[in-house]
Amino acid sequence: RKAERKLARKEAKKGMREEIKILNEKLNSGDPDGTPTVGEELADFYSRTAEYWGTQAVNASSASATTSSVEPMSVKDLKREGFHLARIRYEELKPILDRLSELDVTQDDDKKRKKSAKKEKKKEKKKDRRK
């Protein structure tokens, strides 16, 4: 029974590592400026990558300006559009970020549990030696 449980835990960890690998591949499929990090809030993501999103907004507005006779956007409008693009990207990746965060917490809990089990075993050995 103990071996079966150990094997089941090992398989679960392997599955978790595989899921983390797949999620990271989805998350890191593009430019790091266009990708939020795990635990990063939208405002932090935008402030870290504002220049990138400003460039994206300029590119988008210049593409639309060539197809129509719309006047160029102001700096404020470009910043607003850049934030809008960043928010769209953030919301696309939010489920992946949330799942990676959950898996990190689960792994940390497993590590803590394992560490405390080792400490307990050491305490028991010390007690046995004293007898």
C-alpha positions as YAML, in Angstrom:
chain: A
units: angstrom
residues:
- id: 1
  name: ARG
  ca: [0.00, 0.00, 0.00]
- id: 2
  name: LYS
  ca: [2.76, 2.43, 0.87]
- id: 3
  name: ALA
  ca: [4.48, 1.78, -2.44]
- id: 4
  name: GLU
  ca: [1.20, 2.33, -4.30]
- id: 5
  name: ARG
  ca: [0.65, 5.67, -2.56]
- id: 6
  name: LYS
  ca: [4.22, 6.71, -3.26]
- id: 7
  name: LEU
  ca: [3.82, 5.80, -6.93]
- id: 8
  name: ALA
  ca: [0.52, 7.71, -7.12]
- id: 9
  name: ARG
  ca: [2.15, 10.82, -5.60]
- id: 10
  name: LYS
  ca: [5.04, 10.50, -8.00]
- id: 11
  name: GLU
  ca: [2.67, 10.29, -10.97]
- id: 12
  name: ALA
  ca: [0.71, 13.30, -9.71]
- id: 13
  name: LYS
  ca: [3.90, 15.34, -9.42]
- id: 14
  name: LYS
  ca: [4.94, 14.26, -12.91]
- id: 15
  name: GLY
  ca: [1.55, 15.34, -14.26]
- id: 16
  name: MET
  ca: [1.84, 18.65, -12.44]
- id: 17
  name: ARG
  ca: [5.31, 19.29, -13.88]
- id: 18
  name: GLU
  ca: [4.03, 18.44, -17.36]
- id: 19
  name: GLU
  ca: [1.09, 20.83, -16.95]
- id: 20
  name: ILE
  ca: [3.42, 23.60, -15.76]
- id: 21
  name: LYS
  ca: [5.66, 23.00, -18.77]
- id: 22
  name: ILE
  ca: [2.71, 23.21, -21.20]
- id: 23
  name: LEU
  ca: [1.32, 26.36, -19.53]
- id: 24
  name: ASN
  ca: [4.73, 28.04, -19.60]
- id: 25
  name: GLU
  ca: [5.05, 27.25, -23.30]
- id: 26
  name: LYS
  ca: [1.66, 28.87, -23.94]
- id: 27
  name: LEU
  ca: [2.57, 31.85, -21.80]
- id: 28
  name: ASN
  ca: [6.04, 32.41, -23.25]
- id: 29
  name: SER
  ca: [5.02, 31.89, -26.87]
- id: 30
  name: GLY
  ca: [5.74, 35.51, -27.73]
- id: 31
  name: ASP
  ca: [7.64, 38.59, -26.73]
- id: 32
  name: PRO
  ca: [8.40, 38.99, -22.99]
- id: 33
  name: ASP
  ca: [7.15, 42.58, -23.19]
- id: 34
  name: GLY
  ca: [3.77, 41.29, -24.30]
- id: 35
  name: THR
  ca: [3.53, 38.68, -21.56]
- id: 36
  name: PRO
  ca: [2.68, 39.31, -17.90]
- id: 37
  name: THR
  ca: [4.49, 37.35, -15.21]
- id: 38
  name: VAL
  ca: [2.82, 35.11, -12.64]
- id: 39
  name: GLY
  ca: [1.36, 37.23, -9.84]
- id: 40
  name: GLU
  ca: [1.69, 40.49, -11.80]
- id: 41
  name: GLU
  ca: [-1.35, 42.75, -11.74]
- id: 42
  name: LEU
  ca: [-2.60, 44.58, -14.82]
- id: 43
  name: ALA
  ca: [-1.33, 47.99, -13.67]
- id: 44
  name: ASP
  ca: [2.14, 46.57, -12.92]
- id: 45
  name: PHE
  ca: [2.19, 44.76, -16.26]
- id: 46
  name: TYR
  ca: [1.29, 47.93, -18.12]
- id: 47
  name: SER
  ca: [3.77, 50.14, -16.26]
- id: 48
  name: ARG
  ca: [6.56, 47.61, -16.95]
- id: 49
  name: THR
  ca: [5.68, 47.40, -20.66]
- id: 50
  name: ALA
  ca: [4.16, 50.84, -21.41]
- id: 51
  name: GLU
  ca: [6.72, 51.64, -24.08]
- id: 52
  name: TYR
  ca: [5.98, 48.40, -25.90]
- id: 53
  name: TRP
  ca: [2.22, 48.99, -25.81]
- id: 54
  name: GLY
  ca: [2.69, 52.59, -26.91]
- id: 55
  name: THR
  ca: [4.57, 51.31, -29.95]
- id: 56
  name: GLN
  ca: [1.80, 48.81, -30.63]
- id: 57
  name: ALA
  ca: [-0.79, 51.59, -30.43]
- id: 58
  name: VAL
  ca: [1.22, 53.78, -32.83]
- id: 59
  name: ASN
  ca: [1.49, 50.88, -35.28]
- id: 60
  name: ALA
  ca: [-2.24, 50.20, -35.04]
- id: 61
  name: SER
  ca: [-3.16, 53.86, -35.52]
- id: 62
  name: SER
  ca: [-0.78, 54.35, -38.44]
- id: 63
  name: ALA
  ca: [-2.22, 51.26, -40.12]
- id: 64
  name: SER
  ca: [-5.74, 52.60, -39.76]
- id: 65
  name: ALA
  ca: [-4.67, 56.12, -40.79]
- id: 66
  name: THR
  ca: [-3.36, 54.83, -44.12]
- id: 67
  name: THR
  ca: [-6.70, 53.22, -44.93]
- id: 68
  name: SER
  ca: [-8.81, 56.24, -44.01]
- id: 69
  name: SER
  ca: [-8.46, 59.98, -43.68]
- id: 70
  name: VAL
  ca: [-8.58, 59.99, -39.86]
- id: 71
  name: GLU
  ca: [-6.37, 62.55, -38.12]
- id: 72
  name: PRO
  ca: [-3.45, 61.24, -35.99]
- id: 73
  name: MET
  ca: [-4.07, 60.32, -32.36]
- id: 74
  name: SER
  ca: [-2.90, 62.51, -29.49]
- id: 75
  name: VAL
  ca: [-0.32, 61.25, -26.99]
- id: 76
  name: LYS
  ca: [-3.09, 60.76, -24.44]
- id: 77
  name: ASP
  ca: [-5.16, 58.74, -26.92]
- id: 78
  name: LEU
  ca: [-2.12, 56.62, -27.80]
- id: 79
  name: LYS
  ca: [-1.52, 55.88, -24.10]
- id: 80
  name: ARG
  ca: [-5.18, 55.02, -23.67]
- id: 81
  name: GLU
  ca: [-5.07, 52.70, -26.69]
- id: 82
  name: GLY
  ca: [-1.80, 51.16, -25.43]
- id: 83
  name: PHE
  ca: [-3.40, 50.38, -22.09]
- id: 84
  name: HIS
  ca: [-6.44, 48.92, -23.86]
- id: 85
  name: LEU
  ca: [-4.16, 46.60, -25.88]
- id: 86
  name: ALA
  ca: [-2.27, 45.61, -22.71]
- id: 87
  name: ARG
  ca: [-5.54, 44.85, -20.91]
- id: 88
  name: ILE
  ca: [-6.73, 42.64, -23.77]
- id: 89
  name: ARG
  ca: [-3.45, 40.70, -23.70]
- id: 90
  name: TYR
  ca: [-3.53, 40.44, -19.90]
- id: 91
  name: GLU
  ca: [-7.10, 39.12, -19.88]
- id: 92
  name: GLU
  ca: [-6.22, 36.55, -22.58]
- id: 93
  name: LEU
  ca: [-3.43, 35.16, -20.41]
- id: 94
  name: LYS
  ca: [-5.10, 35.56, -16.99]
- id: 95
  name: PRO
  ca: [-6.45, 31.97, -16.82]
- id: 96
  name: ILE
  ca: [-2.98, 30.58, -17.57]
- id: 97
  name: LEU
  ca: [-1.38, 32.86, -14.97]
- id: 98
  name: ASP
  ca: [-3.96, 31.87, -12.36]
- id: 99
  name: ARG
  ca: [-3.42, 28.16, -13.00]
- id: 100
  name: LEU
  ca: [0.38, 28.53, -12.81]
- id: 101
  name: SER
  ca: [-0.05, 30.37, -9.53]
- id: 102
  name: GLU
  ca: [-2.24, 27.54, -8.15]
- id: 103
  name: LEU
  ca: [0.32, 24.94, -9.21]
- id: 104
  name: ASP
  ca: [3.13, 26.94, -7.57]
- id: 105
  name: VAL
  ca: [1.20, 27.03, -4.30]
- id: 106
  name: THR
  ca: [0.55, 23.28, -4.51]
- id: 107
  name: GLN
  ca: [4.23, 22.56, -5.13]
- id: 108
  name: ASP
  ca: [5.27, 24.82, -2.27]
- id: 109
  name: ASP
  ca: [2.84, 23.04, 0.07]
- id: 110
  name: ASP
  ca: [4.26, 19.66, -0.98]
- id: 111
  name: LYS
  ca: [7.81, 20.86, -0.32]
- id: 112
  name: LYS
  ca: [6.86, 22.20, 3.12]
- id: 113
  name: ARG
  ca: [5.08, 18.98, 3.99]
- id: 114
  name: LYS
  ca: [8.08, 16.92, 2.93]
- id: 115
  name: LYS
  ca: [10.45, 19.14, 4.89]
- id: 116
  name: SER
  ca: [8.37, 18.90, 8.07]
- id: 117
  name: ALA
  ca: [8.14, 15.10, 7.68]
- id: 118
  name: LYS
  ca: [11.94, 14.92, 7.53]
- id: 119
  name: LYS
  ca: [12.22, 17.03, 10.68]
- id: 120
  name: GLU
  ca: [9.79, 14.71, 12.47]
- id: 121
  name: LYS
  ca: [11.83, 11.66, 11.47]
- id: 122
  name: LYS
  ca: [15.01, 13.29, 12.77]
- id: 123
  name: LYS
  ca: [13.31, 14.07, 16.08]
- id: 124
  name: GLU
  ca: [12.15, 10.46, 16.37]
- id: 125
  name: LYS
  ca: [15.65, 9.16, 15.68]
- id: 126
  name: LYS
  ca: [17.09, 11.45, 18.35]
- id: 127
  name: LYS
  ca: [14.50, 10.21, 20.84]
- id: 128
  name: ASP
  ca: [15.30, 6.58, 19.97]
- id: 129
  name: ARG
  ca: [19.03, 7.21, 20.51]
- id: 130
  name: ARG
  ca: [18.39, 8.62, 23.98]
- id: 131
  name: LYS
  ca: [16.59, 5.47, 25.12]
...
